[in-house]
Amino acid sequence: MNCPEWTVRDLVTHLTTVLSYAVAAFTDRNAESPRASTWEDTLGRWDGERMAVREALRRPAETPLRSPFPHGGPITVGDWTRRLAHEFAIHRLDAESALPSPPVTRYRTEFAEDGIDEFLAFLSPRRGRPSCRDGIVQVSTDTRTWTVLLHAGQPPALGEGVPDLTLTGPADDVYRALWGRPNHAENVGDATLLEPLAAP
């Protein structure tokens, strides 16, 4: 796991919290942190939030919603659908890693590349985590390339330029690398430039 001290119960609680934020956006109310004293209660809260989100996602994809992020303006139901798909895909790997014999899970190129794009073009600029220095990071799969500009005191943004660091590999490995999961992607250059892009 990216948070190796977590238990599976911690993971379910985290995902329930993410779903709670989604429900809050759909209903324009404040999110409630899940509090559960037993495993059964944890699963019950998980099921409740999951069903609420499932119903909310029936709205048209272009429906605007309040954003939980500090930057980037409003988002839509479609954005939340995409955000949840990748949040759960990454944490699926965490859950599988807790098994005695984890399955060999590989995400399709199209899905992994969408996850890379969602991370670099949507999530990173909206989180508002500022860089401490200037630099250019180029992220490439076999079929797509993203160039990320880092400026001191500003969140990462896509642009153009000669890279100080390249992160390359099959889409599934680059996807995992951006989220801090075990991978076989290769980086060449100043690896500290990846710090402003570190997964939350």
Secondary structure, DSSP 4 states (H G I P E B T S, - for coil): --STT--HHHHHHHHHHHHHHHHHHHHTS-------SSHHHHHHHHHHHHHHHHHHTTS-TT-EE---SSSS--EEHHHHHHHHHHHHHHHHHHHHHTSSS-------HHHHHHHHHIIIIIIHHHHT--BSS-EEEEEE-SS-EEEEEE-BTS--EE-----SEEEES-HHHHHHHHTT-S---EEEE-GGGGGGG---
